[in-house]
Each structure stands twice: as structure tokens, then as C-alpha cells.
């Protein structure tokens, strides 16, 4: 089911101050896709999710799920959360501690007055799906974090909702378990062909799980796109910075020609991918991700984007070495081959592909 | 150190119980140790005993229901809604420390007694009635007053559970398709069940031990419960029969000990229900809309009944010559004669002196003992510290009057009998958990890493103690001292047994005034008692905050 959000705004009032949580958000969440709301804490992503599910009411605007309006200030419509027929996994999992696994998972069906026999079969099926067979009578207080997470997922799935919402469901798991669960969740959701709205502040979670990502900042949607688009193509500094590590060099546009543009920067002329709406003389920021900076073998340097510098520091992080390369006043971070036998203080020559070098308008 | 502490705490808690048990099989104080079951036969074949048991059951269960229901409403309003002036809830939760129970009970007698209760007099005047509308000397009257008195205990158990309640448990129920009502009955109340049951159990234990309300309100109405039944056996009539009192007391004590372990079971169950706490998202409070101010009015009325009205009634009664309807005539006759009478009364002055001594010396000794016990319980954590914890917890259940009878059997064998020291020992034994509890939580808050990092930074044992541990303990010490001192200044139920001529204390003196109907003097002495408690609280919290600051800057 498609979710449409039109001009939704919401303010919070706390201790006499007004805090804008959502500011004229417009969003179309496509059906049967995994859609992620990504942003730093306090950007309004959880508030938006809670508005969709009905636990929070916006101040203005309209929300419809699968063509049915569930909230509209103008038309005075408010469908309470229990009538929206959604599934949700909470950050704390919200497993009811006074019930066992079966009662927790069966709850949504019991509210729908489904016969006992059918409930039993469906609970068994969904527990098998989340790999918790045989846990029916386990008390909720005797579950590990990962198991609680699965029970929460089973409970969200059992009523076969058309939309399922996730509020940072992995943030309470430890790093190793988080990685495994992320993969599992991806395969569960792909298998189900369900509309999923996922809230997180973790960029790796967002990139690896989503079909589409909306990046939020201060109550607004900044950019929407596929994980690849967001990572490689974004021309906003906030997005480029938030979604991954990047080097930023301030400069001005010197020339534009075809698919490439030339920027004048403190390290020299840098050839970049030409963006839309650039004019010579405009102030821009050059963005290069550390993994695209490579060392060039000694010899006669030829081609674009070749610079000489010194390797100021070198940090071994296992799968790579993180080097800081000084070119004049500028320090660039590069991901280098850990087996290359580099030394701190050595002169180096670097280059990077103009295709991986973007110009940000701000 | 642990064995010594076990010996001290063991003596304080086990001695009265064992002496009570032995005493119940003895013929009398003079014939201790000669075995007989005569007193049990006499106690439990008394035809009036069934009525006493029924009264006790109705009284304790009724007060528990009143206190818990009010506490549930109050804590829900405080933690989950946008009701204004939330400071008031904090005030409600700490006032019982300021107003002694016996004065609270007396003030309600002054308001609602059938002969000349102020409210009755006023209503009779307005409505032109012959007979009074209300009679406090009834079981419902007792239940109402005891329920109000125990409300803070129930509130202090339920409010933290309500505050720790993860709202997403309710939200997920809504998302799963449950209505608000279904969420309330299937999720909210079941999750709060251990806290509610714990509050109910503790209030039952407290009201079973309560002596102020049954003596001031129940006895004039000839409604006897176990506590007043025991009092009747040892304090009225020709011969005080301690053997019989012990035999009756055994059932009260056994019930209390069982209930206190039931209470413990519920609190443990409640702790199991604590789930991963939600980070970051603060749940929206429920907007009461139009009900906001009416509900606040209800809370304000309750605070008025609990705090302001008792003091006002006592102040008024202490100034008028006899009970009369407030008005021009009453104001023209106001004088300080009751105050002067009290200040010239040698017994009142002696009781003042004794109570003040017991409050200050008892609380100080009690706090010192509590610091050591809590240290062992919270930090040493061996099998022996477990024993210590159970022992110190045991006295939490002690009904004062019963434990007083137990101590009586012990003290008559020693030179301590009829001295102020017997009261001091009895007080500390009975109220030790109130010192240990705040101190243990203070010790638990001092994470061992804080201590360890001081050691790593180069601080020796005593340096660490002086700069890290003691400053962090100050709040616990201060609140433990205040709690114990105020309880000792107003102590009644243990004192009515142990206090002898020469060792009168304030609350007992007030009970005597109440029995003699000297309401004016009673009120004057009562106000002095409240002033003493309040002054102690203010002085010690001042010292505490200054010490805290001194350590911060030092």
C-alpha cells in the first residue's frame, strides 16, 4: 500500500519553547518497498513515523494509507492507531512482560476476534518464519535481546498488515547481532513483498536495507533516492557528509565543458563531474570519498586530478589503512591498501577519477 | 565486621520475637519460662475474639483499598497527564513525615465526632438538624482516616512503577488493533499488577500495626482491632496480662511476617517486568483538556485534607476555650491558656524532653548502625550479608505494640526496664529498615568504578572514603536521619507499652490527653510536636546541603 504525506507539520511545546518537529513534509512512500527515513537524532524521523501509525497527531496536513485518509486537519479525520491495521516494531520492542511469547504474538489476532484454533496455527507459522519455533510458552522476561526483537517482528507480521513500521529496531542489539539481524530482516522483508517504513540514524543500516532512502534534517526531507543515488550522486553537503565519510574542498568553478567541470581549489585545478545549474565563477565544494583516492606509482604523472603531497599520518584499521595526505593547507583522508608498505612522512602522489568527484553547490 | 553486625541486628530483631514467643507460653511477667498453653486457650476461645478478627480484616483491607486506589489515581495523573502544579504530588508524598498519625486521627475526631465535631456543628446549624450527620467513631471512619494516612506509602510504591512504565507497551497494543479500554485491561493494569499488589500488601501490614487510628477513633466507638485489643489487655483493667497479650500478638506478628515476604515477592516480580528502557523518545503526556482543572481541584482538595486541615483544626482548638463553631464569638474568646497550661505541665515538659532526646540520639545511633549494615548489604555481598539483609528486613513487618510486648519480657529481666534506654533500643530495632533503605540505595548508587577510579588515581583508602564515598553518601545519611528522627519524635505504638512513669514521650502524652478529653492542651502540645519535627527536617536538610557543597568545593 502506498503512503501519501501531504504538507504535514508538527510543533512540540516544551517548557515554554516551541520546537519544530516536522515542517511541511511531502512524501510518497511507494508500495511493497523498503523505505527508510534517515537522519540525525532530533530530525523528526520518529515523529513522522508516529504520525503515520497514529500515535502522534500532526498540526497540519494530510496522511493517507492505501488511498484512505487516516489523518486530515481540514477534513477533521483521525483514524485511531488500532483502526489503521498496521504493524510496528518499537525501538524497545515493547514485549509485554506479563505474557509469554504465544500471548504476545497472538494479541493482534485476539483483538480481531479470530477463532482460537486459527490463531494457534498462525502463531506457529509466524514463529517458524522468524525462527522461534518451540518458544511459545517462554515467558517474555526470559528472552534475550535478539529473541525479543524476533517476537516483536512476529507480532508485527502476524495480522498480515499491508504496511509495517520499524522504529530503530536494531539500536538495542550489540554490534555483531545487529549485523546478522540486518541481513535477516532484509531477506524477511524481500520475501514478504510488504511496504516497510524504517527509521534509523545508522547510515549502514539505511544503505544496506533500503530500496529507497529519505534523508531528513530539522523536520524537513532533504533528499530522496536509492541508496546508490544518495551515496554517489547527492549534491548536498549535509547528505554527502551524513551518508558516509568525505573530503570537502572549497573552490570556485573555473570552466564547464561537456560532462566535466573544472574547479579552482587550494590544491590546484580539480576535474569533477558536472552538476546541473553550475556557472563559471560560482562558489562550490568539491567532494571526494576516501575510498576513491588512490596512490599513483612513481613515474611521470599524466592525466587529470594528480596531486603531490606528503603522507602525514597512517592509521591501520584492519581491512584498510586510513591515511591523511597533506597537500599545502589541505588534508585529505584516503583509504589505502594496508599491505602497501607505506611510511608516515613519505612523499606521495595521489589521483582520483573525475567521475567520482562531485561538485556541491553549497 | 559482618559477624558483629549480624549479632547486633540479630539481637535487635530476633530478641523481641523470641521473647514474645516464650512469653506467650508463660503465666506472667513474674513467671517467665514456666511453660503453659493457658494463655493461648484463653486468647483464642474468647467469644469476642471473632469480632475483633473481623474488624481487623475489614479495617486493614479497607484502608489498603482506599490508599491504593487513591495512589493509583494520583500517580497516573502525575506521571501520565498534563495536570498543573506537579510539585503538589511531591508534597503529598512527604508530608506524613511532618504530621504524626495520632494528631491526624485526633484532628478528624475534632471535625467529625457526633457530639461536637466542628463539621457536624456547622452542618447542624445550617440544616437545622437535631442529630449529627457524621460519626467518625465507626469502622468506615477508621478506614477513611487510615487510608488517607497510608496513601503516601502506596504512592511511593506505585508512582515509581508508573514512571518506569514503558509507554511503548501501550502504544504497541494500540497498533496491534486494541482499543484504549482493552489496552488498559490487558496491558497497563497487568504490567502494574506487581506494584499495585505490593502497595496493597504493605498498607495491610502498616494498618495492622497502626495504633493511632484504632485507639483514638476505634476505642471510643468500641470498635476493637488486634492492636487495641492487646492494648486493652496490658493497659486497662486491674492486672496487665502480658502472657495473654503475647498470645494474641503472636497471630498479628505471624500475619505481618508472612505478608512482608509476600510484599517482597511482589516487588521482585515487579523488577522482572522492567524491560529495556526507551532512549531518546519522550512519550507525549495525555492532554486532560477540560478535565485538567477539575482533576487538579480533586488533588488540591486531597492535599488540603491531608496537610492543611489537620494543622488548622489543631491550631484553632488550641486557642478556643472549648469546642465551638468558628465565628465572631469564638475569635473573641481566643486565648493562649491551653498553651500556658501545657508549658506549665511537668509531664508534658518531661515528654517533650524525652522525645527530643530519643529523636536526636536515636536517629544518630540508628543512622550509624544503618551505614555499616547497608555497606555490608550493598557492597560486601556474601552469604552472611544476605542473612543481615533478611534480618534487617524482618523488622519492617513489626507491629509496634506487639514488638513492645516482646521487648517488655526482655527488659523486665534487665536494669534497662523503665529507663529511656529501653525505648531507645526498641525504637532502633523497630525502625531500622527506615534507616537502612535510603542508605542501601545510596551505596548502590556509588558504582564500584567510582571507588576504583579514585584508587587508580592514587587515592588511598581513607582519601577515597573522605573525598568520594562520604560526599556521595551525604544525601542518604541526611534522608535516613530525618526519616528516623521524625518517626522517633512521634512514636506511639511501641511507646504505649514501654513508656513508664518518668519515661513519658510526646505521643503517649497526647494519647492521655485524648483519653481525658483535654482537646485544647492536646492541640497545643500537638502543634509543638509538629514544629519539632519540621524544625528537625529543616535543620538537617540545611546541614546536608551545606556539607554537600563543602565537599563539592573542597
Interface residues (C-beta under 8 A of the other chain):
Chain A: X41 X46 X53 X54 X55 X56 X80 X81 X82 X83 X84 X85 X86 X87 X88 X90 X91 X92 X93 X94 X95 X96 X97 X98 X99 X107 X108 X111 X112 X141 X145 X148 X152 X155 X159 X171 X172
Chain B: X166 X168 X169 X171 X172 X173 X174 X175 X176 X177 X178 X179 X182 X186 X187 X190 X191 X193 X272 X273 X274 X275 X276 X277 X278 X279 X280 X281 X284
